Amino acid sequence: MSADEFLTSLNRMTRVAKFLNTLEDIPWFANIGKPLPEGSTSKRIHSWDEWPGPEEPSVAEVGDATSDIFEELTQGEDSDQLSKLHRRIRNSVVRIAKHRVPFDEDEDTWHAPNAAVCEAGWVAGLIGLFLWLNRPVPPGLVEEWKWFVAGHWPCDWEGDYPEGQPIVY
């Protein structure tokens, strides 16, 4: 490994390690059901039961778009390493966040609280991949991440993703 490759690798590890250390400090779902911040133009839902579910076209569109991002990021010679990094971040978030909502191990992924936690882990994993790759995070993911960091769940999308805006719980 050349000196340049070593420094690049070290920078990647440092960025991702810092990101992993911040996951414990995020107020995962601490503000669901609470009013949105002053000036927010996002719509909101007021209960878990208001989430339209994974078959709602707007929910599916976001899921498909973020899956496409994952596929794009994890192609190539580093695909196994990147997939493992995504899984590590996702599992860390699930471990932390599932205790902050009525997560139910006996329910499937589409039980709204379970979906919220899984989506938080998925998006965090994507953010970690962008950090590892030192690439800018796309606007739709930035918007979703902003809401997770603020303690809400961006659970649906109004308008085309990523041009529209999230619907938030």
C-alpha positions in Angstrom: 0.0 0.0 0.0 1.4 3.4 -1.0 1.6 6.3 1.4 -1.3 8.0 -0.5 -3.5 4.9 -0.3 -2.7 4.6 3.4 -3.7 8.2 4.1 -6.8 7.9 2.0 -7.8 4.8 4.0 -7.0 6.5 7.3 -9.1 9.5 6.3 -12.0 7.2 5.4 -11.8 5.3 8.7 -11.6 8.6 10.6 -14.7 10.0 8.9 -16.7 6.9 9.5 -15.5 6.4 13.0 -16.6 9.9 13.9 -20.0 9.2 12.3 -20.4 6.0 14.2 -19.6 7.8 17.5 -22.4 10.3 16.8 -25.1 7.7 16.4 -25.5 7.2 20.2 -26.1 11.0 20.6 -28.9 11.3 18.0 -32.3 11.7 19.7 -33.8 8.8 17.7 -37.5 9.4 17.5 -37.6 11.6 20.6 -39.8 14.1 18.8 -42.3 11.9 17.0 -45.8 13.2 17.5 -44.5 16.6 18.5 -44.9 19.7 16.5 -42.4 20.3 13.8 -39.8 23.1 14.2 -40.9 26.7 13.5 -40.9 27.5 9.8 -41.1 23.9 8.6 -43.2 23.4 5.6 -43.3 19.6 5.8 -46.6 17.9 6.4 -46.8 15.6 9.4 -48.7 12.7 10.6 -49.9 12.5 14.2 -49.9 8.7 15.0 -48.3 5.5 13.9 -51.6 4.5 12.4 -51.6 7.4 10.0 -48.5 6.0 8.2 -49.9 4.7 4.8 -47.6 1.7 4.7 -45.0 0.4 2.3 -47.4 -0.1 -0.6 -48.3 3.6 -0.8 -46.7 4.7 -4.1 -44.9 7.7 -2.5 -43.4 5.5 0.3 -42.4 2.9 -2.3 -40.8 5.5 -4.5 -38.5 6.6 -1.7 -37.6 3.0 -0.8 -36.8 2.3 -4.5 -34.7 5.4 -4.8 -32.6 4.7 -1.7 -32.3 1.1 -2.8 -31.0 2.3 -6.1 -28.5 4.5 -4.3 -27.3 1.6 -2.3 -26.9 -0.5 -5.4 -24.9 2.2 -7.1 -22.6 2.8 -4.1 -21.9 -0.9 -3.5 -20.9 -1.9 -7.1 -17.4 -2.6 -8.0 -14.4 -4.2 -6.4 -15.2 -2.8 -2.9 -18.8 -4.0 -2.9 -18.4 -6.6 -0.1 -16.6 -4.1 2.2 -19.2 -1.4 1.5 -22.1 -3.7 2.1 -20.5 -4.8 5.4 -20.0 -1.2 6.4 -23.7 -0.4 5.6 -24.8 -3.4 7.5 -22.6 -2.4 10.5 -24.1 1.1 10.6 -27.6 -0.1 10.1 -27.3 -2.7 12.9 -25.9 -0.1 15.2 -28.8 2.3 14.6 -31.4 -0.5 15.0 -29.7 -1.6 18.3 -29.9 2.0 19.6 -33.2 3.2 18.2 -35.5 0.2 18.6 -35.8 0.9 22.3 -37.1 4.4 21.6 -40.3 3.4 19.9 -42.9 0.6 20.3 -40.7 -1.7 18.2 -42.1 -5.3 18.2 -39.8 -8.2 17.5 -42.8 -10.3 16.8 -44.1 -8.0 14.0 -42.7 -7.7 10.5 -40.7 -4.9 9.0 -43.8 -3.1 7.9 -45.2 -2.6 11.5 -44.8 1.2 11.5 -42.4 1.5 14.5 -40.3 -1.3 13.1 -40.3 0.4 9.7 -39.2 3.6 11.3 -36.2 2.0 13.0 -35.3 0.0 9.9 -35.5 3.1 7.7 -33.4 5.0 10.1 -30.7 2.3 10.0 -30.9 2.1 6.2 -30.5 5.9 5.7 -27.7 6.1 8.3 -25.9 3.3 6.5 -26.2 5.2 3.2 -24.8 8.4 4.9 -21.9 6.3 6.2 -21.2 5.0 2.7 -21.1 8.5 1.3 -18.7 9.5 4.0 -16.5 6.5 3.3 -16.5 7.3 -0.4 -16.0 11.0 0.3 -18.9 11.8 -2.0 -21.6 14.5 -1.5 -24.8 13.1 -0.1 -27.8 13.6 -2.4 -30.4 16.2 -1.4 -33.2 13.7 -0.7 -31.0 11.8 1.7 -29.8 15.0 3.4 -33.5 15.9 3.9 -34.3 12.5 5.4 -31.2 12.5 7.6 -32.1 16.0 8.9 -35.4 14.7 10.2 -33.9 11.6 11.8 -31.3 13.8 13.6 -34.1 16.1 14.8 -35.8 13.1 16.4 -38.6 12.6 13.9 -39.4 10.0 11.3 -39.6 11.1 7.7 -42.2 8.4 6.9 -43.6 9.4 3.5 -42.9 11.9 0.7 -45.0 14.6 -0.9 -44.2 15.2 -4.5 -41.5 13.4 -6.5 -38.5 12.2 -4.6 -36.1 14.0 -4.1 -37.7 17.3 -5.3 -40.6 17.2 -3.0 -40.4 17.1 0.8 -40.9 14.5 3.5 -44.0 13.9 5.5 -42.9 13.6 9.0 -44.0 11.9 12.2 
